Protein backbone atom coordinates (compact mmCIF):
# COMPACT_ATOMS: atom_id res chain seq x y z
CA UNK A 1 0.00 0.00 0.00
CA UNK A 2 1.27 3.51 -0.84
CA UNK A 3 1.87 5.52 2.35
CA UNK A 4 2.46 8.88 0.69
CA UNK A 5 -0.09 11.65 1.22
CA UNK A 6 -0.20 15.22 -0.10
CA UNK A 7 -1.29 18.12 2.16
CA UNK A 8 -1.56 21.90 1.86
CA UNK A 9 0.38 22.49 5.12
CA UNK A 10 2.30 20.73 7.88
CA UNK A 11 -0.55 21.49 10.28
CA UNK A 12 -3.06 19.71 8.05
CA UNK A 13 -0.70 16.72 7.78
CA UNK A 14 -0.20 16.49 11.57
CA UNK A 15 -3.94 16.61 12.21
CA UNK A 16 -4.86 14.08 9.54
CA UNK A 17 -2.07 11.63 10.47
CA UNK A 18 -2.47 12.25 14.23
CA UNK A 19 1.24 13.12 14.61
CA UNK A 20 2.38 15.26 17.52
CA UNK A 21 4.22 18.24 15.96
CA UNK A 22 6.45 18.49 19.08
CA UNK A 23 7.94 15.03 18.50
CA UNK A 24 10.96 15.06 16.21
CA UNK A 25 10.43 14.28 12.53
CA UNK A 26 12.35 15.17 9.37
CA UNK A 27 11.13 18.00 7.14
CA UNK A 28 12.92 17.91 3.80
CA UNK A 29 12.44 20.91 1.52
CA UNK A 30 13.22 20.94 -2.18
CA UNK A 31 16.17 23.24 -2.92
CA UNK A 32 18.77 22.95 -5.66
CA UNK A 33 21.71 23.41 -3.23
CA UNK A 34 20.40 20.98 -0.61
CA UNK A 35 22.60 18.20 0.75
CA UNK A 36 19.39 16.21 1.39
CA UNK A 37 18.70 13.46 -1.16
CA UNK A 38 15.72 11.20 -1.70
CA UNK A 39 16.59 8.14 -3.80
CA UNK A 40 15.38 4.73 -4.90
CA UNK A 41 11.72 5.72 -5.33
CA UNK A 42 11.56 7.39 -1.87
CA UNK A 43 12.92 4.26 -0.16
CA UNK A 44 16.26 5.76 0.91
CA UNK A 45 16.73 9.26 2.32
CA UNK A 46 19.92 11.17 3.03
CA UNK A 47 18.83 13.89 5.48
CA UNK A 48 20.89 16.58 7.14
CA UNK A 49 20.73 16.58 10.93
CA UNK A 50 19.86 19.46 13.23
CA UNK A 51 21.78 22.71 12.86
CA UNK A 52 21.69 26.20 11.33
CA UNK A 53 21.17 26.38 7.57
CA UNK A 54 21.69 28.94 4.79
CA UNK A 55 19.17 27.20 2.54
CA UNK A 56 17.01 24.18 3.34
CA UNK A 57 19.44 21.27 3.66
CA UNK A 58 22.65 23.36 3.40
CA UNK A 59 24.68 24.16 6.56
CA UNK A 60 25.44 27.72 7.68
CA UNK A 61 27.84 26.81 10.51
CA UNK A 62 29.40 23.64 11.90
CA UNK A 63 26.76 21.37 13.42
CA UNK A 64 27.28 19.96 16.89
CA UNK A 65 26.99 16.29 17.73
CA UNK A 66 25.00 17.08 20.90
CA UNK A 67 22.39 18.83 18.70
CA UNK A 68 21.59 15.48 17.07
CA UNK A 69 20.27 14.04 20.36
CA UNK A 70 16.52 14.53 19.53
CA UNK A 71 16.98 12.50 16.33
CA UNK A 72 18.98 9.75 18.00
CA UNK A 73 16.55 9.56 20.96
CA UNK A 74 13.50 9.30 18.65
CA UNK A 75 15.14 6.58 16.56
CA UNK A 76 16.32 4.68 19.64
CA UNK A 77 13.00 4.88 21.51
CA UNK A 78 10.54 4.34 18.65
CA UNK A 79 12.72 2.67 16.01
CA UNK A 80 11.43 5.01 13.31
CA UNK A 81 10.98 8.66 12.38
CA UNK A 82 8.26 10.28 10.25
CA UNK A 83 9.48 12.07 7.13
CA UNK A 84 7.80 14.97 5.35
CA UNK A 85 8.86 16.61 2.09
CA UNK A 86 7.93 20.19 1.22
CA UNK A 87 7.66 20.45 -2.54
CA UNK A 88 8.66 23.56 -4.50
CA UNK A 89 4.92 24.08 -5.14
CA UNK A 90 4.43 24.59 -1.38
CA UNK A 91 2.54 21.34 -0.81
CA UNK A 92 3.67 18.98 1.93
CA UNK A 93 4.06 15.29 1.17
CA UNK A 94 4.14 12.68 3.93
CA UNK A 95 6.66 10.08 2.78
CA UNK A 96 6.08 7.58 5.59
CA UNK A 97 7.99 6.02 8.46
CA UNK A 98 11.72 5.43 8.13
CA UNK A 99 14.20 3.53 10.26
CA UNK A 100 17.81 4.40 11.00
CA UNK A 101 20.28 2.99 8.49
CA UNK A 102 23.47 5.05 8.90
CA UNK A 103 24.83 8.22 10.51
CA UNK A 104 27.81 10.15 9.12
CA UNK A 105 29.77 13.31 9.80
CA UNK A 106 30.19 15.08 6.44
CA UNK A 107 31.87 18.17 5.02
CA UNK A 108 29.69 20.48 2.92
CA UNK A 109 31.09 22.25 -0.17
CA UNK A 110 31.18 25.51 1.84
CA UNK A 111 33.56 23.88 4.39
CA UNK A 112 31.14 23.37 7.29
CA UNK A 113 30.68 20.05 9.08
CA UNK A 114 27.18 18.61 9.25
CA UNK A 115 25.60 15.29 10.19
CA UNK A 116 23.87 13.17 7.62
CA UNK A 117 21.31 10.53 8.53
CA UNK A 118 20.59 7.74 6.09
CA UNK A 119 17.05 6.44 6.55
CA UNK A 120 15.39 3.42 4.97
CA UNK A 121 11.62 3.20 4.46
CA UNK A 122 9.66 0.79 6.64
CA UNK A 123 7.52 -1.41 4.39
CA UNK A 124 4.29 -1.77 6.37
CA UNK A 125 1.08 0.25 6.50
CA UNK A 126 0.38 3.16 8.87
Order of alpha helices (4+ residues) and beta strands (2+ residues): beta-alpha-beta-beta-beta-beta-beta-alpha-beta-beta-beta
